[in-house]
Amino acid sequence: MLSASRPAGCSNCSVDRSRKFSACRWDSTAMTAIDRRAFLTASAASCAAWGLCLPRAVLAAESRCFVSACSDEDGNTLARVVTGDGRLLATLPLPERGHGAARRPGQREVVVFARRPGRFALAFDPLSAEPLRRFDAAAGRHFYGHGAFSPDGRWLFACENDYDNARGCIGVYDATVGYRREAELESHAIGPHEIVLLSDGRTLVVANGGIQTHPQAGRRKLNIDSMQPSLAYIDAASGALLHDHRLPAEMHQASIRHIAATANDVIGVAMQYEGPRNNLVPLVGFQHAEAEIVLPPSDAATLRSLQQYCGGAAMDASGQVLAASAPRGGNITFWSVARQCHLGSLALADGCGVAASGAPGGFLASSGYGRLVHHNALSGETTRLDDPAAAPVAWDNHLLALTL
C-alpha cells in the first residue's frame, strides 16, 4: 500500500499519502504456479461468452496504447496491444516468450524481442497485429530483450550477447531494408540489458548488467563473484565510449538492468542484487550527463520490499516521477526525480510491467497474474482495469507505451 508516512530523507516531498491502498493487493505474492494456471482457466471460462477482441474502430477515441508480451492459459506466447483503459485491441502470436519492445518512429510499427537467450525479433503493426518482418540475431549472438530506434526510424540498436567471447554488443539493424544487420558496436561491458537513446538523437545509454551467461548454461549466471555492471554512454555513429559510470566496489553485485530517461536526459536506474540475501542495498538510482550514479537514501522497510530485485523502470510523461517495479516484493515503487527520494509504493503481486499513461505522475502497471492497474503517484488515485471481452493472460515483464 502507499505509505502514509514521509520517507526518510524526503522532507520536501509533497505527495499526499493519507489514502490507503490495501485493497490494491488483489493477489497474494505467495500464489503458486498451479494457482496462477487455475486463475487463468477460471477467468477464461467466465469471459468466454464476451468474444475475443475489441473492434479496432475504438481507436478513434483511444490514441494511447500499450504493448506487452504475455502468455495464455495454454502456454501460448503472445504480444498484446491494449488501450489506456485496458481494453484489448490486438493479439499477435510469438514464436517464443517475448520480453521488451520498441516503437519505430514515423511508422505504425513495433518490434518485440525474445527473452534471453532467445534469438528472434518480430516487427508488427500494433493496430492490426499483422506481422511485418521477423529477423534473428546473428550467429553466436542472442538478444537480451530490449532495443531502441534512431529518431528517423531507420536504425534499430539491439542489446546482444557475444556469448562465446563473454562480450556485450549492440547490433545495428537497418529497418528500411528488412532489418538487415549492418554493424555491431561494443557495449563496453558484459550483459547489456536495456538501452535508451538520448534527446540529441546520437548518444546511446546502455545498462550493462555485468552478468556473464551462455545459452549452453541456460539462464545460469556464470560470474557473480567478479561481475562489474556499468552505465555506458556510447556514440551511436562511431561506437566510442563517451562516459562509463560504475557503482562503488562494495556494490559490484548490483546488476544495472533497467533504465528510463526523461526528456532532459536524466536517467533512472533499476537494479537487481546478486549478493548475500541478508544484505539490504539500494536498487534505485539517478544519473545525469557526466555525474556519478546517485542512490537515494531509503528506509529498511522500503529496501526489504524490493526483495533485492527490480524488474522494470519507467518515467512518467512529465519527467517528475520514476517508477521501479519489484515483482518479487509485490510492489511498484515511485521516486521523485527532482528530489531523488522515495514517494511511495503500490502493492501489486508479481507486478513488473510499467509505462507512462500520459498524465503527470500516471502509470499503467501489469502483473504476471493478469492484472492491469492505472496508478497516479502524484494524486494517489488507483484504478483496476479489466476487459471482460479478453481471454486472460499472464503479462510478461515490460509494457511499451505508444500513441497511434
C-alpha positions in Angstrom: 0.0 0.0 0.0 1.0 3.6 -0.3 2.7 4.6 2.9 1.1 7.4 4.9 4.4 8.3 6.4 7.0 10.5 4.8 10.1 8.6 3.7 13.4 9.3 5.5 15.4 12.0 3.7 12.5 13.3 1.8 11.2 16.1 4.0 10.3 18.3 1.0 8.1 15.7 -0.8 4.5 17.0 -1.1 2.7 13.8 -2.2 -0.5 13.1 -0.2 -0.1 9.7 1.5 -3.2 9.9 3.6 -5.1 7.5 1.4 -4.6 3.8 2.0 -4.4 1.3 -0.9 -4.6 -2.1 0.9 -7.5 -3.0 -1.5 -5.0 -2.9 -4.3 -3.3 -6.1 -3.2 -5.6 -8.3 -5.2 -3.3 -11.4 -5.4 -1.1 -12.9 -2.8 2.6 -12.8 -3.6 2.7 -16.4 -2.3 0.4 -17.7 -5.1 1.8 -20.8 -6.6 2.2 -21.6 -10.3 -0.8 -24.0 -10.0 -2.9 -21.2 -8.5 -1.9 -19.0 -11.4 -2.9 -21.5 -14.0 -6.2 -22.0 -12.2 -6.8 -18.3 -12.2 -6.3 -18.1 -15.9 -8.6 -21.1 -16.6 -11.3 -19.8 -14.3 -11.1 -16.3 -15.8 -11.3 -17.7 -19.4 -14.5 -19.6 -18.5 -16.1 -16.6 -17.0 -15.5 -14.3 -20.1 -15.8 -16.8 -23.0 -19.2 -15.5 -23.9 -18.0 -12.0 -24.4 -15.9 -12.7 -27.5 -12.2 -12.2 -28.1 -11.2 -8.7 -29.1 -12.4 -5.1 -29.0 -13.2 -3.7 -32.5 -10.3 -1.7 -33.8 -12.7 1.2 -34.5 -12.5 2.1 -30.9 -9.0 3.5 -31.6 -10.6 6.7 -33.0 -11.2 7.7 -29.4 -8.2 5.8 -27.9 -4.9 7.0 -29.2 -2.6 6.0 -26.4 -2.0 2.2 -26.3 0.3 -0.3 -24.6 2.2 -3.3 -25.9 3.3 -6.3 -23.8 4.4 -9.8 -24.3 2.3 -12.3 -22.4 1.2 -16.0 -22.3 -2.3 -17.5 -22.1 -3.7 -20.4 -20.1 -2.4 -23.0 -22.7 1.1 -21.6 -22.5 0.9 -19.9 -25.9 3.4 -17.0 -26.2 1.8 -13.7 -27.4 2.1 -10.0 -27.8 -1.0 -7.9 -26.9 -2.0 -4.3 -27.5 -4.4 -2.7 -25.1 -6.0 0.7 -24.8 -5.3 3.1 -21.9 -8.3 1.7 -20.1 -7.2 -1.9 -20.5 -9.4 -3.0 -23.5 -7.9 -5.4 -25.9 -7.0 -4.1 -29.4 -4.9 -6.8 -30.9 -3.1 -10.1 -30.3 -0.1 -11.4 -32.1 1.3 -15.0 -31.7 5.0 -15.1 -30.9 7.4 -18.0 -31.7 8.8 -18.0 -28.2 8.5 -16.0 -25.0 8.9 -12.3 -25.6 10.4 -9.6 -23.3 10.6 -5.9 -24.3 9.5 -3.9 -27.3 10.5 -0.8 -29.2 8.4 1.7 -31.3 9.7 2.6 -34.7 9.3 6.5 -35.1 7.3 7.7 -38.0 5.7 4.3 -38.6 2.9 2.2 -37.3 5.4 -0.5 -36.3 6.6 -2.1 -33.1 9.5 -4.6 -32.7 9.2 -7.2 -29.9 12.3 -9.0 -28.8 12.8 -12.5 -27.5 13.6 -13.1 -23.8 17.2 -14.1 -23.1 18.6 -16.3 -24.6 16.2 -16.1 -27.4 17.2 -15.0 -30.9 14.1 -13.8 -32.6 12.7 -10.3 -33.1 9.4 -9.6 -34.8 8.2 -6.3 -36.3 4.4 -5.9 -36.4 1.6 -3.5 -36.9 0.2 -2.8 -33.4 -3.2 -1.9 -34.7 -3.9 -4.9 -36.9 -1.4 -7.3 -35.3 -0.1 -8.0 -38.8 3.5 -9.4 -38.7 5.7 -7.3 -40.9 9.2 -8.9 -40.6 10.9 -11.5 -38.4 14.6 -11.2 -38.1 17.1 -13.1 -35.9 20.3 -12.4 -34.0 23.5 -13.1 -35.9 25.3 -16.4 -35.4 27.0 -16.5 -32.0 24.6 -13.8 -30.6 21.3 -13.7 -28.8 19.1 -10.8 -27.8 18.7 -9.5 -24.2 15.1 -8.4 -24.9 15.5 -4.6 -25.4 16.3 -2.2 -28.2 15.9 1.5 -29.3 15.4 3.2 -32.6 17.1 6.2 -34.1 14.8 9.3 -34.3 14.3 8.8 -38.1 13.1 5.2 -37.6 15.9 3.8 -39.8 18.3 2.3 -37.3 17.5 -0.2 -34.6 20.0 -0.7 -31.8 19.6 -4.0 -30.0 21.3 -5.3 -26.9 23.0 -8.6 -27.7 25.4 -11.2 -26.2 28.5 -12.4 -27.9 28.4 -15.4 -25.6 31.4 -17.4 -26.8 33.6 -14.3 -26.1 31.8 -13.1 -22.9 31.3 -9.8 -24.6 28.3 -7.4 -24.7 27.5 -5.8 -28.0 24.8 -3.7 -29.7 23.5 -5.0 -33.0 22.7 -2.2 -35.5 19.8 -3.1 -37.9 18.5 -1.1 -40.9 14.7 -1.2 -40.8 14.4 0.2 -44.3 15.9 -3.0 -45.8 14.1 -5.6 -43.8 16.1 -5.1 -40.6 19.3 -6.2 -42.2 22.2 -6.3 -39.6 24.6 -3.6 -40.8 27.0 -3.2 -37.9 27.9 -4.0 -34.4 29.0 -1.7 -31.5 30.7 -2.6 -28.3 28.6 -2.2 -25.2 31.9 -1.8 -23.3 30.9 -4.3 -20.6 29.2 -7.7 -20.1 25.5 -8.2 -20.3 23.9 -5.1 -22.0 20.2 -5.4 -21.0 18.4 -2.2 -21.7 19.2 0.7 -24.0 17.8 4.2 -24.5 18.7 7.0 -26.9 19.1 10.5 -25.5 17.5 13.7 -26.8 20.4 14.5 -29.0 19.5 11.6 -31.2 23.1 10.3 -31.2 24.0 9.2 -27.7 23.1 5.7 -26.5 22.9 4.9 -22.8 23.3 1.2 -22.1 22.6 -0.7 -18.8 25.3 -3.3 -18.7 24.2 -5.8 -16.1 27.7 -7.3 -15.8 26.5 -10.9 -15.7 28.0 -13.4 -18.0 25.7 -16.1 -19.4 25.8 -18.7 -22.2 23.0 -20.5 -24.0 24.5 -23.9 -23.1 24.2 -22.9 -19.4 20.5 -21.9 -19.8 19.8 -18.9 -17.6 22.6 -19.7 -15.1 24.8 -16.8 -14.1 28.5 -17.5 -14.5 30.4 -14.7 -12.9 28.6 -13.5 -9.9 31.7 -13.1 -7.8 33.5 -11.0 -10.4 30.7 -9.2 -12.1 31.2 -5.5 -13.0 28.0 -3.7 -14.0 28.1 -0.3 -15.7 26.1 2.5 -17.2 27.7 3.3 -20.6 27.3 6.4 -22.7 28.1 5.4 -26.3 28.3 7.4 -29.6 25.8 5.7 -31.9 27.7 6.6 -35.0 31.2 5.6 -34.0 30.6 3.3 -31.1 33.1 5.3 -29.0 32.6 5.1 -25.2 31.8 8.7 -24.0 31.2 8.1 -20.3 31.4 5.0 -18.2 29.7 5.0 -14.8 30.3 2.3 -12.2 29.0 1.6 -8.7 31.2 1.6 -5.6 33.3 -1.6 -5.3 31.1 -2.9 -2.5 28.1 -2.6 -4.9 29.6 -4.6 -7.7 26.9 -7.3 -7.4 24.1 -4.8 -8.0 23.3 -5.6 -11.7 22.3 -2.4 -13.6 19.4 -3.9 -15.6 16.7 -1.3 -16.4 16.9 2.3 -17.2 14.5 5.1 -18.3 15.2 8.7 -19.4 13.4 12.0 -19.0 13.1 14.5 -21.9 16.2 16.3 -20.5 18.2 13.1 -20.2 18.0 12.3 -16.5 18.5 8.5 -16.3 16.5 6.5 -13.8 18.3 3.2 -12.8 16.7 0.0 -11.5 19.0 -2.9 -10.4 19.0 -6.5 -9.3 21.2 -7.6 -6.4 23.1 -10.8 -6.7 24.9 -10.7 -3.4 24.0 -12.3 0.0 20.3 -12.5 0.6 20.5 -10.8 4.0 22.1 -7.6 2.6 19.9 -4.6 2.3 21.1 -2.5 -0.6 19.6 0.4 -2.6 18.5 -0.7 -6.0 17.0 2.6 -7.5 19.2 5.5 -8.6 19.5 8.5 -10.8 22.3 9.7 -13.1 22.7 12.7 -15.4 25.4 13.6 -18.0 28.9 13.1 -16.5 27.7 12.9 -12.9 28.0 9.7 -10.9 25.1 7.5 -10.1 23.2 8.7 -7.1 21.4 6.2 -4.9 18.7 7.9 -2.8 18.5 7.0 0.9 15.7 4.6 1.7 14.5 3.1 5.0 14.9 -0.6 5.7 11.2 -1.3 5.1 11.5 0.1 1.5 14.7 -1.8 0.8 13.1 -5.1 2.1 10.0 -4.5 -0.1 12.2 -4.7 -3.2 13.4 -8.3 -2.3 16.7 -7.4 -4.0 15.1 -7.3 -7.4 13.8 -4.5 -9.6 12.1 -5.7 -12.8 11.5 -2.6 -14.8 11.8 1.2 -14.9 9.7 4.0 -16.5 9.4 7.8 -16.3 6.1 9.5 -16.2 5.1 11.8 -19.1 6.1 14.9 -17.2 9.5 13.6 -16.1 8.7 14.2 -12.5 8.4 10.5 -11.3 10.4 7.4 -11.8 8.5 4.1 -11.4 10.6 1.0 -10.5 8.8 -2.3 -10.2 9.7 -5.0 -7.7 7.8 -8.2 -8.7 9.3 -10.4 -6.1 8.3 -8.0 -3.4 4.9 -7.4 -5.0 5.4 -3.6 -5.3 5.7 -0.8 -7.8 7.8 1.9 -6.2 7.7 5.6 -7.1 10.5 8.1 -6.8 10.8 11.9 -7.2 13.2 12.8 -10.0 13.9 16.3 -8.8 14.2 15.5 -5.1 15.6 12.0 -5.6 13.6 10.4 -2.9 11.0 7.6 -2.4 7.4 8.8 -2.8 5.5 5.6 -2.0 4.7 2.2 -3.3 1.7 0.4 -4.9 1.1 -3.2 -3.8 0.7 -5.4 -6.8 1.5 -9.1 -6.7 4.1 -10.0 -9.3 3.7 -6.5 -10.7 6.5 -5.9 -13.2 5.4 -4.1 -16.4 5.2 -0.3 -16.0 4.8 2.6 -18.5 3.7 6.2 -18.5 0.0 6.6 -19.0 0.1 10.2 -20.3 -0.9 12.3 -17.2 1.7 13.7 -14.9 2.5 11.0 -12.3 0.4 8.5 -14.2 1.4 4.9 -14.9 -0.1 1.7 -16.2 1.2 -1.4 -14.4 0.8 -5.1 -15.3 1.3 -8.3 -13.4 2.0 -11.9 -14.0 -1.4 -12.7 -12.6 -3.2 -10.9 -15.4 -3.8 -7.6 -13.7 -3.7 -4.1 -15.3 -3.7 -1.2 -13.0 -3.6 2.5 -13.5 -2.0 4.5 -10.7 -1.1 8.1 -10.3 1.9 8.6 -8.0 1.1 12.4 -7.6 -2.6 12.2 -6.8 -2.6 8.7 -5.2 -5.6 7.5 -7.3 -5.6 3.9 -8.4 -7.9 2.1 -10.8 -8.0 -1.6 -11.6 -8.6 -2.2 -15.3 -10.5 -5.2 -16.7 -11.7 -6.2 -20.2 -14.4 -8.9 -19.9 -14.1 -9.5 -23.7 -10.5 -10.5 -23.5 -9.2 -14.0 -22.6 -6.9 -13.8 -19.6 -3.2 -13.8 -19.9 -0.1 -13.6 -17.7 1.6 -10.4 -18.6 5.4 -10.5 -19.1 8.0 -8.2 -17.7 7.5 -5.0 -19.7 5.0 -2.5 -21.1 5.6 -0.2 -24.0 3.5 3.0 -24.3 2.8 4.3 -27.8 0.5 6.8 -29.5 -1.2 5.7 -32.7 
